[in-house]
């Protein structure tokens, strides 16, 4: 008993207790936050798939991103980017890029889904980054569309427009339309923050809230355009304004034409009087 008390009183005992406490706290924190989105560790990959992805990466991506995806002067490192970033960029046709240093617009992809998954598996094997969301994560079954509208208006509408039709940003950049984006691509964009878009990790927008946003975006596409023409789905007020301005411009042109015609007629009459 006395030996135990003596060990407790040893000067190093306090430091050992603090170190042990920190280890326990670290383990508990890692357990509770291990399911996070943007910083979650990549899951174990199939070796065959990773090897096939590496081969495709060498032939399609290494010229810009480097043989080991370490990045070059023309393209960033992909170490830690994660599978979701690869799937988003390649499935939307933004990568491989047609022009270096330019903002990449959506275009048809030349790769099959399996090829994209293989390359994504290779990049994920390099460590870090969010994984491609599962079907259950992007399913809108049971989602709250009304809450999704509120979340979209708060976090997304400033750039993409309140109906997801896209819009202009500063420095000549644009926020793309979401009309062609799949639920998976929308989820991946929130996880990875492509181009000028910020990252909306699970700590900022929870997985359930991401599903609500996706539900709002996809449901909005099915609604009829109010007033006829879409005009970015901004509604009848804007369409009425455009119609009024167009009609007013037409009347101004007619007035100018009539005035010019009257002026020509007066000029002809004046010349006739002079000759007579």
C-alpha positions in Angstrom: 0.0 0.0 0.0 2.8 2.4 0.9 4.6 1.6 -2.4 1.4 2.6 -4.3 1.1 5.9 -2.4 4.8 6.5 -3.1 4.3 6.1 -6.8 1.3 8.4 -6.7 3.5 11.1 -5.1 6.3 10.6 -7.7 6.8 13.9 -9.7 6.3 12.0 -13.0 2.9 10.7 -11.9 1.1 13.9 -12.6 2.6 14.2 -16.2 1.7 10.5 -16.8 -1.9 11.2 -15.7 -2.2 14.2 -18.0 -0.7 12.3 -21.0 -3.1 9.4 -20.4 -6.0 11.8 -20.2 -5.1 13.5 -23.5 -4.8 10.1 -25.1 -8.3 9.2 -23.9 -9.8 12.5 -25.1 -8.1 12.1 -28.5 -9.5 8.6 -28.9 -13.0 9.7 -27.9 -12.8 12.7 -30.3 -11.7 10.6 -33.2 -14.5 8.1 -32.5 -17.1 10.8 -32.4 -15.9 12.8 -35.5 -14.6 10.0 -37.6 -17.7 10.1 -39.8 -17.0 13.7 -41.0 -17.2 14.6 -44.6 -14.3 16.7 -46.0 -11.6 15.4 -43.7 -12.6 11.8 -43.5 -9.9 9.2 -44.3 -10.4 7.4 -47.5 -11.6 3.8 -47.1 -9.6 0.8 -48.2 -9.5 0.4 -51.9 -9.6 -2.7 -54.1 -6.0 -3.3 -55.3 -7.0 -4.2 -58.8 -9.2 -1.1 -59.1 -6.4 1.1 -57.7 -3.9 -0.3 -60.2 -6.3 0.3 -63.1 -6.9 3.8 -61.8 -3.2 4.5 -61.6 -2.7 3.4 -65.2 -5.5 5.6 -66.4 -4.1 8.5 -64.3 -0.7 8.2 -65.9 -2.2 8.4 -69.4 -4.8 11.0 -68.7 -3.9 13.2 -65.7 -0.2 12.9 -64.9 0.9 15.4 -67.6 -0.6 18.2 -65.5 -0.9 16.8 -62.0 2.4 14.9 -62.0 3.3 11.2 -62.1 2.5 10.8 -58.4 -0.3 13.4 -58.3 2.0 15.7 -56.4 1.0 18.7 -58.5 3.0 20.8 -60.9 3.2 24.5 -61.9 0.0 24.1 -64.0 -2.2 21.9 -61.8 -2.6 21.3 -58.0 -1.6 18.3 -56.0 -4.4 15.7 -55.7 -2.9 14.1 -52.5 -5.7 14.5 -50.0 -8.3 15.6 -52.6 -10.4 12.5 -52.2 -12.5 10.4 -54.5 -15.5 12.7 -54.4 -13.5 15.6 -56.0 -12.3 13.3 -58.8 -15.8 12.0 -59.5 -17.3 15.5 -59.5 -14.6 17.0 -61.8 -14.5 14.1 -64.3 -18.2 13.1 -64.3 -19.1 16.7 -65.2 -16.5 16.9 -67.9 -14.5 19.7 -66.2 -11.5 17.4 -66.1 -9.4 16.7 -68.0 -9.3 20.5 -68.7 -9.3 21.8 -72.3 -7.4 24.9 -71.4 -4.9 25.3 -68.5 -5.5 28.1 -66.1 -9.1 28.7 -67.3 -12.3 28.2 -65.4 -13.7 24.9 -66.4 -17.3 24.7 -67.6 -19.4 21.6 -67.7 -19.1 19.5 -70.8 -19.8 15.9 -71.9 -17.3 13.5 -70.3 -15.3 11.1 -72.5 -14.8 8.5 -69.7 -17.1 5.7 -68.5 -18.3 5.7 -64.9 -16.1 2.7 -64.2 -13.0 4.5 -65.5 -13.8 7.5 -63.3 -14.3 5.3 -60.3 -10.9 3.6 -60.9 -9.1 7.0 -61.1 -11.0 8.1 -58.0 -9.9 5.0 -56.2 -6.3 5.6 -57.0 -6.5 9.2 -55.8 -8.2 8.1 -52.6 -5.4 5.6 -52.0 -3.0 8.5 -51.7 -4.8 9.4 -48.5 -7.4 11.8 -47.2 -10.4 13.6 -48.7 -14.1 12.8 -48.9 -15.4 9.6 -50.4 -18.0 9.4 -53.2 -21.3 9.6 -51.4 -23.4 6.4 -51.2 -26.8 6.2 -52.8 -28.5 6.5 -49.4 -26.7 9.8 -48.8 -28.1 11.5 -51.9 -31.5 9.9 -51.8 -34.2 12.6 -51.3 -36.7 10.1 -49.8 -38.1 11.8 -46.7 -36.2 15.0 -47.3 -37.7 18.3 -46.1 -38.0 20.4 -49.3 -39.1 23.5 -47.4 -36.1 23.4 -45.2 -34.0 22.8 -48.3 -35.3 26.0 -49.8 -34.3 27.9 -46.7 -30.9 26.4 -46.7 -30.4 27.0 -50.4 -31.5 30.6 -50.1 -29.0 31.1 -47.2 -26.0 29.3 -48.6 -26.3 29.0 -52.4 -28.7 31.5 -53.9 -26.3 34.4 -53.8 -24.2 32.7 -56.5 -26.4 30.1 -58.2 -29.6 32.2 -58.2 -32.7 31.3 -56.1 -33.7 28.6 -58.7 -30.2 27.3 -59.4 -30.0 28.8 -62.9 -26.5 30.1 -62.3 -25.2 33.7 -62.2 -22.2 36.0 -62.6 -19.5 36.3 -60.0 -16.6 38.8 -59.6 -13.4 38.7 -61.7 -15.3 37.3 -64.7 -16.2 34.0 -63.0 -19.6 32.4 -63.1 -21.6 30.1 -60.9 -22.9 27.3 -63.1 -26.5 26.3 -63.6 -27.5 23.3 -61.4 -30.2 22.1 -63.9 -28.0 19.3 -65.3 -26.3 18.3 -62.0 -27.1 14.9 -60.5 -27.8 14.5 -56.8 -24.4 12.9 -56.4 -22.7 15.8 -58.1 -24.5 18.4 -56.0 -23.5 16.5 -52.8 -19.9 16.2 -54.0 -19.7 19.9 -54.8 -20.8 20.8 -51.3 -18.2 18.4 -49.9 -15.3 19.5 -52.1 -15.9 23.2 -53.1 -15.0 23.2 -56.7 -13.7 26.5 -58.4 -14.9 29.5 -56.4 -17.4 27.6 -54.3 -16.7 27.2 -50.6 -16.6 23.8 -48.9 -19.7 23.0 -46.9 -18.5 20.2 -44.7 -20.8 18.2 -42.5 -20.0 20.5 -39.6 -21.5 23.5 -41.6 -24.3 21.7 -43.5 -25.2 18.3 -42.0 -25.7 15.3 -44.3 -29.5 15.5 -43.7 -29.5 19.2 -44.6 -27.5 18.4 -47.8 -30.3 15.9 -48.8 -32.9 18.7 -48.1 -31.0 21.1 -50.4 -30.8 18.4 -53.1 -34.5 17.7 -52.8 -35.3 21.4 -53.3 -33.1 21.7 -56.3 -34.5 18.6 -58.1 -38.1 19.5 -57.2 -37.7 23.0 -58.6 -36.7 21.6 -62.0 -40.1 19.9 -62.3 -42.1 23.1 -61.6 -43.7 25.0 -64.5 -42.0 28.3 -65.5 -44.2 31.1 -64.0 -45.4 33.4 -66.8 -44.2 31.4 -69.7 -40.6 32.2 -70.6 -38.0 31.1 -68.0 -35.7 34.1 -67.8 -33.8 32.2 -65.1 -37.1 31.2 -63.5 -37.3 34.6 -61.9 -41.1 34.8 -62.2 -43.8 36.9 -63.8 -42.7 40.3 -62.4 -39.4 40.2 -64.2 -41.0 38.9 -67.4 -43.6 41.7 -67.2 -40.8 44.2 -66.8 -38.9 42.8 -69.8 -42.1 42.9 -71.9 -42.8 46.5 -70.8 -39.3 47.6 -71.6 -39.4 45.8 -75.0 -42.7 47.3 -75.9 -41.5 50.8 -74.8 -38.4 50.4 -77.0 -40.5 49.3 -79.9 -42.8 52.4 -79.5 -39.7 54.7 -79.4 -38.4 53.2 -82.6 -41.8 53.7 -84.3 -41.8 57.3 -83.1 -38.3 57.9 -84.4 -39.3 56.4 -87.8 -42.4 58.5 -88.0 -40.4 61.7 -87.1 -37.8 60.9 -89.7 -40.5 60.3 -92.3 -42.2 63.6 -91.4 -38.9 65.4 -91.6 -38.3 64.1 -95.1 -41.8 65.1 -96.2 -41.3 68.6 -94.9 -37.9 68.9 -96.6 -39.4 67.8 -100.0 -42.2 70.3 -99.7 -39.7 73.1 -98.9 -37.6 72.3 -101.9 -40.7 72.3 -104.1 -41.7 75.7 -102.9 -38.3 77.1 -103.6 -38.3 75.8 -107.2 -41.8 77.2 -107.8 
